[in-house]
Amino acid sequence: MGRPKKELSSLKIIQVNVRMTVNDYMKVSADAETIGLSVAEYIRRKITEKSLPKKRVSPSDRKIFVELSRVGNNLNQITKVVNSGIRDPFIINRQLEEVKMLLQYLKSNIANNDR
């Protein structure tokens, strides 16, 4: 038994050729590649106003985002402690050292193109 026939309205039987500059094509191609679509599918979704997938985030970039989130969390904790009136220099100093180490780690990854 074969595959059921598609409805005529869902078949892609019309082809439209579009001329564009090299710069325009490079931009469209890069945008399509960024979100993991073919150029044709990207253009089709743009002109029909269908939703586009969110941009892909590589695992290494995701790791950097997680580390930045941790840095932000540490800074929020430090701010909360300072504003609460609790003055324990050991806790604040330890958290600042953690933030410093995370920032150095992120800087070295970005500088070494480990992304």
PLY file of the C-alpha trace (Angstrom):
ply
format ascii 1.0
element vertex 115
property float x
property float y
property float z
element edge 114
property int vertex1
property int vertex2
end_header
0.00 0.00 0.00
1.44 3.37 -1.00
1.47 6.68 0.70
-1.85 8.56 0.63
-2.05 11.36 -1.94
-1.66 14.92 -0.67
-4.36 17.47 -1.28
-3.72 19.74 -4.25
-3.70 22.83 -1.99
-0.79 21.44 0.05
1.41 20.60 -2.95
4.24 22.99 -3.76
3.78 23.06 -7.51
4.46 26.73 -8.27
8.04 27.92 -8.50
8.94 31.60 -8.22
12.38 32.82 -9.24
13.68 35.94 -7.55
16.72 37.99 -8.49
18.72 39.61 -5.73
22.11 41.10 -5.16
24.95 39.01 -3.81
24.77 40.97 -0.54
21.03 40.33 -0.22
21.51 36.62 -0.89
24.37 36.38 1.59
22.21 38.00 4.29
19.20 35.76 3.59
21.42 32.69 3.41
23.16 33.54 6.70
19.83 34.22 8.43
18.41 30.92 7.17
21.50 28.98 8.22
21.46 30.57 11.67
18.04 29.11 12.43
18.60 25.87 10.52
16.34 26.35 7.51
16.96 26.17 3.79
16.91 29.49 1.95
13.65 28.54 0.21
11.93 27.56 3.47
13.22 30.70 5.18
11.83 32.95 2.42
8.55 30.99 2.34
8.03 31.47 6.07
9.00 35.16 5.95
6.55 36.05 3.18
3.67 34.04 4.66
4.39 35.44 8.12
4.66 31.97 9.62
6.69 31.74 12.76
10.40 31.20 12.43
12.27 28.95 14.82
14.34 30.66 17.45
17.98 31.05 16.65
20.08 28.02 17.42
22.51 28.31 20.26
25.60 26.17 20.03
26.48 24.05 23.08
29.58 26.14 23.74
27.57 29.38 23.63
24.96 27.80 25.89
27.77 27.00 28.35
28.87 30.65 28.28
25.27 31.79 28.89
25.04 29.47 31.90
28.29 30.82 33.30
27.13 34.42 32.80
23.91 33.52 34.59
25.94 32.21 37.51
27.95 35.42 37.61
24.72 37.41 37.70
23.36 35.20 40.46
26.51 35.73 42.53
26.31 39.49 42.04
22.66 39.46 43.13
23.56 37.53 46.28
26.37 39.95 47.08
24.05 42.92 46.56
21.39 41.36 48.79
23.91 40.76 51.58
25.35 44.28 51.34
21.89 45.90 51.31
20.58 43.76 54.17
23.05 45.29 56.61
24.80 41.99 57.30
28.47 42.74 57.25
30.38 39.50 56.94
33.45 40.38 54.87
34.39 36.70 54.53
31.16 35.80 52.69
31.30 38.87 50.47
35.00 38.34 49.72
34.44 34.66 48.87
31.57 35.50 46.51
33.58 38.24 44.84
36.41 35.76 44.28
33.95 33.32 42.69
32.68 36.05 40.38
36.25 37.02 39.50
37.18 33.40 38.70
34.08 32.91 36.52
34.77 36.10 34.60
38.40 35.08 34.03
37.22 31.67 32.81
34.78 33.25 30.37
37.38 35.74 29.13
39.89 32.98 28.47
37.31 30.89 26.58
36.30 33.82 24.42
39.89 34.93 23.84
40.97 31.40 22.86
37.97 30.96 20.54
36.80 27.92 22.50
33.28 28.94 21.68
0 1
1 2
2 3
3 4
4 5
5 6
6 7
7 8
8 9
9 10
10 11
11 12
12 13
13 14
14 15
15 16
16 17
17 18
18 19
19 20
20 21
21 22
22 23
23 24
24 25
25 26
26 27
27 28
28 29
29 30
30 31
31 32
32 33
33 34
34 35
35 36
36 37
37 38
38 39
39 40
40 41
41 42
42 43
43 44
44 45
45 46
46 47
47 48
48 49
49 50
50 51
51 52
52 53
53 54
54 55
55 56
56 57
57 58
58 59
59 60
60 61
61 62
62 63
63 64
64 65
65 66
66 67
67 68
68 69
69 70
70 71
71 72
72 73
73 74
74 75
75 76
76 77
77 78
78 79
79 80
80 81
81 82
82 83
83 84
84 85
85 86
86 87
87 88
88 89
89 90
90 91
91 92
92 93
93 94
94 95
95 96
96 97
97 98
98 99
99 100
100 101
101 102
102 103
103 104
104 105
105 106
106 107
107 108
108 109
109 110
110 111
111 112
112 113
113 114
